[in-house]
Amino acid sequence: MPQISTIKFKDVLEAHRFDAEYFKPEYLEIDKLLSRFDDVEKIKNISKIITNGHTPRHADLSLGEIKFLTAEHIGDFRIETQNTKFIKEEPHKKELKRTILKTNDLLVTIKGKIGNFAVVSFNTEDRFNINQDVGRIVLKKEYNPYYISGFLNSKFGKLQSKRVSTGQINPFLGLGNLITLKIPILNSNFQLQIEKIVKESHKKQEESKKLYKQAEELLLKEVGLLDYKIENTLAFETTKKEVSEAVRFDSEYFQPKYAEIIEKVEDYEGGFDVVKNIIDWKKGTEVGSDAYVENGKDFIRVSDFTSFGIVESSRKITKELFEEIKEKFQPKKGEILFTKDGTIGRSHVLKEDVEGVLSGAFLRLSLKEKYSSFKKECLCLMFNSIISRFQVEQLSGGAIIAHLKPSDFEKFKIPLINPGIQKQIAEKVKESHKLRKESKELLEEAKRKVEEEIEK
């Protein structure tokens, strides 16, 4: 439906914008709402440093001592510090010195999923940096970063970010536009209330991570891989028979480290089986970028997904298209999602039906009747661990491949973990996910409280 906005010529001159999109009614409503507050500041006025990083030339992001964060590691209030990329110490201390992260820095995604703000709430020990898709904001000491992130992650901050961004398919929030975002400075007691909620959320998330790590250690100890050291052997040999059976001639495929993992699985006292005998699978679909709409049902891609579940879908499809294809491609409660493209091997058990469809980069897994009692959380943990990851790497010659054929996935060897150990693992994973859910709910509460306070 067409929308009409009436504005003054001076508003156009002040904004340096002449496109109708910038003056949509919902954006003007935010301006009107914020004008009621006595103290409203732009980001540029409350910050000491506003910058973004870049990726060092010829960098191998799988190697290095410094954790290197990209936009995929930054969500609303959250920073993923486990499955990061890496850079070497030298570029970190020289060409990327300005983006060495410190506690209480405010990070923001400025490309792709724009406008996700998160406070660096942990001690970085100067061992973290960012790439060109992430902005670093160092606030002046009198401003509370937790409250600022709370407002900017609320609908009022999100709409402002969207308003000043450029591009539709791949949005970009330039630093010059970022600094214009407006924030009402509410009373300090309210700001501390938001800070308390966000910190409690972070606490639950850390407890969740600890439980998940305990589950992983329990699994790896059971298989004899707990303290496994990854070593690349410079010189090794194989047989003509092994080369013929593998139909591979690259040396990396025959690295002893891969054989060692498989040997541990094959020697497990409970036995092992291949994926083909354990699960049935269904692939996702592709709808094409022409099918994307602003509002609708979720179209879930690998970038929207972690081993803890679906984070937030950045692409939508129409309700009509969803109804047309949901019978084949809608994920259901109890299914295991597995990524076969991009970042391969991420896996998660769905706790509820998903109001959307999966991209073709996913497989939806269900247990065969023979293995119906196998704990899904335990199986997911194996898919997320080195047991599966090394089998992926072997197929790619040691690199992170862009695509895993389902026929190759079916060959993966899985240890048949003792049922008692499975139960212990499943309980820890479930409790981990429960705490993560509670953490997320607290963050939603923080945003809701900010929105309610603004709308009073």
N, C-alpha and C positions, 0 to 999 in steps of 0.2 A: 504494500500500500504506500502511495506517495506521501512524503512528509514535507511540511513547510515550516521553515524557521524564519522569523523576522529579526534582523540584527541591525545594529548601527554601523555606519561606514567606518567610524573610529575603531570599532572592534576588529574589522577586517585589517585595518592598518596596523594595529597593535599586534595582531597575531601573525602578520605577514603571510596569511593564508587566504586564498581566494576560492578554494574548492568547497562545494556545498557539504561534502562529507564531514568536514571539520566542525560545521555548525549544526549538526544533527540535534534535534530537541533533547535527547538524553544527555548530550554533552553540555548543552546550555543549562540544563537543570542542575548539573553538578556545580557549574559556575555560580548559579543563583544560590544554591545551598551553602557553598563555602563562603560566599560574600557576607553571610550573617555572623561569621565568627570574627572576633576582634583581632586574633593573632593567627594569620595564615602566612606560611612561608613557602617559598620555592626551594627545591632541593639545592640549587646553587647557593642559596643564602645560609644554609645550615651545614654546609660541608666544607672540609679543608682540602680534600682530594677527591676528584672524580675522574676515573680513567678506566681503560680496559686493557687486557693483555694481548698477546699475539703468540703464534706458534713459531718457535725457532726454526730457522731454515734447516732442512735435511734432518729434522728430529725424528728419531725412532721412539714413538710414544709408548712403546711397550717396555722400554729400558730406561733406567735412571733412578736417582735417589729421591727425587722431589715429586710429590703427588701433584698432578696437573689436572685441574678441574675444567670441564667444559659445560655448556648449557644443559646437557643431559644430567649433570650431577646436581643441578640447582632446582629446587621446587619451592612452592610457597612455604616459607619458614624452615625448610630442610636443606641440608647439604650432605650428599652422599660421599663418604670418605673411604669406603671400602674398595669398591671396584673402579678405581680411578685409572687415568692414564699417568704416564711418568715422563719427566724430562731430566736432563743431566744437571749437575750442580753448577757448572760454569755459566750457562745462559741464565739460570735462575738468579745468580748473584750479580750478573752484569747487565745483559740487555733486557731482562725482565725484573730488574731490581724494584721498579716502581709498583709492581703488582705482587710483591711478596705479601702474603696475607697475615693479618694480625687479629688477635681476639677483639671482638666487637666491630670489626669491619662489616659493612652491609654489602652483600653481593646481589646482582640483578642480572637476569638473562636478557640480552639485547638482540638476539637473533633467533628465529624459529619460534619457540615458545617464549615470547617476550613478556616482561613484567612479572617474573617470579622473583620475589625478594626474600633473602634469608640472612640472618645474623650469624657471623662466625662466633659460635658460642663456646668453642673449645680452644685449648692451648695449641696453637699451630706450630710452635717451636721453630718458626721460620722455615717450615718444610712443605709449604703449599704455595701454588701459583695458579694462574688462570689463563685461558686462551682468549682469542679475540671476540668470542661470543658472550663473554661475561664481563660485566662492569664491576669495578670496585669503588665503593663510596666510603670515605672516612669522615664521619660526622664530627662536628664541633662537640666538645666534651659536655656541653649543657643539654644536648639532645639525646633522648633515649632511643637507641637503635631498635629495641623490641617494639616499642609503640610505633615508630616510623614504619617498620616492616608490617606491622599489623594494619595500619591504615592503607599502605600501598598494596597489600594483598587483598584488601576488601574490595567490594564492587566499585567503590569510588576511586580507588587507586587503579584498578584494572581498566576501567573505562577511560581514565586519563591516559594510561599507557597506550591503549588501543587508539585513542584519538590522535596522538602525536606520532605514532609509528608510520612507517612507509611500507608499501608492498602488501599484497593480499595473500599470495600463495606462501611466500617466505617472508613474513613480517620482520622489520628491522627497526629497533629503537635506538636511534643515534644519540650519542652523548649530548649533542646540542639540543635535542628535544627532551631528553631525560631530565636535564636540569630545570626545565620549566614546570615540572609536576608540582602541584600545590598540596600542602599538608596543613590542616588546622592543628595548632599546638594546644592540646587540651590540658586540663590541670594535672599536676604531677602525680596525685594519688591515683587517678584513672590510668595514667601511663604505667605506673608501677603494678597496677592490677593486671594489665595486659602482659607485662614482662613476667609476672609470676605464673600466669597461665602458660605462656610459651615455654618457660623454663621447665615447668612440670611436664609438659609434652615431651621436651627433649630428654628429660630424665627417664620417662617411660620407654622412649625409643632406645636409649642406651641399655636399659634392662632387657629390652627385646633382643637387641644385638647379642648381648651376653648369653642369653638362653639359646639363641640360634647357633652361636659358636660352640656352646657345650654340646648341642646335638650333633654338630659336624664332627667334633672331636671324638664323640662316642662312636660315630659311624666309622671314621678313619682308623680308630684304635681297633675296632672289631675286625677290620679287613687287613690290619697290619700296615697302614699307610700314615699313621699319625705324625711321625717325625720324618717322613720321606723327604729326602733332599733331591731337588731336581738338578741333574747334571747332564750336560751335553758332551758326548764322547767324540773326540776328534777323529779317531781311527777305529773302525770296527768292520766286521765282515758278516756276510749272510750267505745263504746257499742259493743255487740256481732254482731249486724247487720253491723256496719261499718267494723269490722274485716272480716266478711263473704264476704261483697261486694268487699273489697280490695284484698282478698285472700292473706293477709299479716299478720304475727304474730309477727314481730319484733317491739319493742316499738318505735324505732326512727321514723318509718314511720308515727306514729300518734302524733309526736311533734306538739304542738299548733301553733308554728310559721308557719308551712306549711298551716294549716287551715286558719290562719289569712290572708295570702297572697291570697288564693283562695277566701276567703270571700270578700276581697277588690275588686277582679276582678268581682265576681258575683254581687256585690252591685253597680257596676259602673252604673251611670245614663244612659249611652248610650247602656247598655246591653253588652253581651259577646257571644262568640261562641267557639267551639272547633276547633282545627287545621284541623281535618278531613274535616270539612265543608268549610274551608277557602282556603286551598291549595291542589294542586296535587303534588306528589313527584316522583322522579326517583333516583335510587341509582347509585353510582359510581361503579368501577370495580377494580379487582386486576389482575396484570399482572405477578407477581412473580419476584423475584430478578434476575433471569436468563435473564429477558427481558431488564434489565438496560444496557444502552450504554453511552459512553462518550459524544456524540453529537447527538442531535435529537430533538424530540418534548417533551414538558413538561409532566411529570407524577406527579401530584400535590397531596401531602399528607398533613395531618393536620399541621405538623410542618412548612409547607410552607405558612400557611394561618393565617390571623388575622381578626378581625372584620372590618379592613380597607381594606381588600382585599388580593390578592395573593402577597406575598412578593417576593419570588424568589424560583423557583423549583430546588431542589438539585438532582433530579433524571430525567433521560431522557429515552425515548423509541425510537425505530427506526421510521422513517417516514412511512415505509411500515406497521408497526403494527398500527400506528396512523390512517392511511387511512382505515385500516381494521375495526377499532372499533369506529371511531369518530362519526359515525351516531348515535350511542346509548349513547356515553359517553362524547362527547365534550360539555363543558358549553357554553351557548349562552348569548348574550347581553340581559339584562332585567331579567334573572333568578336570584333567590336568592340561594346562597350557604349556607348550614347549616351543621355543623360538628356533627355527631352522635356518633363518637368514640373518644377516647383520651380526649382532652379538648373539652367537649361537649357544644354545643350551640352557638359557634361562627357563625356569620351570616353576609352576605354582598351581596348587589345588584351589579351585574356585569354591568359595563358601556360599555363593548365591548366583542366580542367573544374571547375565550381563545384558543391559539394555543397549545392545549394539552388535556389530559383527567384527570378525577378525580379518586382518589383512592376510595375504597369501604367504607371509613370512612365518605364520604360526601353524602348528599341528595341535589338534585337540585329541587328547589321549584318554582312553578308558581301559580298564583292566579286563583281560579275558577271564572267562569263568574259572579256569584252572587256578588263577592267581587273585581271585576276588577278595581274599582275606589279607592280601599284602597291603601294608599300610601305605597309603598314597603319599603322605608327608615324608616317609622314609625314602620312597622312590624318587620324589622330587629332589630331596636333599642329595641323592646320588647323581641326578642329572646336573645339579648345580655344583658338584664337587669335582675334584681332579679325576675321579673314576671315569666320569663322562668327558670332562674337558680334554683330557689327554687323548681320548679316542677321536675327538673332533680334530685336535691338532695334528694327529698322525695322518688323517685323511688330507690335511691341507699342506703337508710338508713342513709343519712347524709354524706356519703363519695363521693369522685369523682369517678364515675364509669367509666369503660373502654368502655362500650357499651350501647347505647340507642336503643331499638327496635323501628322501625318506627311505629309499632302498638301502642306503649306507647306514642310516640311523638304526634300521632293523637289525643290523649286524652287531650293534653294541652289546658287550657282555656285562651282565649285571649280577653281582653276588646276591644269593638268596639269604639275606640276613636272618639270623635267629629271631623267631617271633617275639621273644621277650625283649630283645634289644630293639626290635622294630617299635614295640609299644612305648618303650622309654623315649626313643627318638621322636616318635609322633607326638607324645605329650609335651615335650619341650618345644617342638616346632609350633604346635597349636597355641601354647601359652605365649610364645614369642609373637605370633600373629595377633593374638588377643591384645597384648600390650601395645603393639603397633597401631591397631585399630583405635584403642583408647587415646593414644597419642594424637592421632589424626582428628579425633572428635574434639579434643581440647583446642586444636588449632582452629577448627571451624567455630568453636565457641569464642575464641579471641576475635576472629573476624566479625562474628555476629554482634559482639558487644561494641566493637568500634562502630559498626553500621548503625546500631540502635542509638548510640550516643550522638552521632552526627545527625541523625534524623529527628532527634527530640525537638 
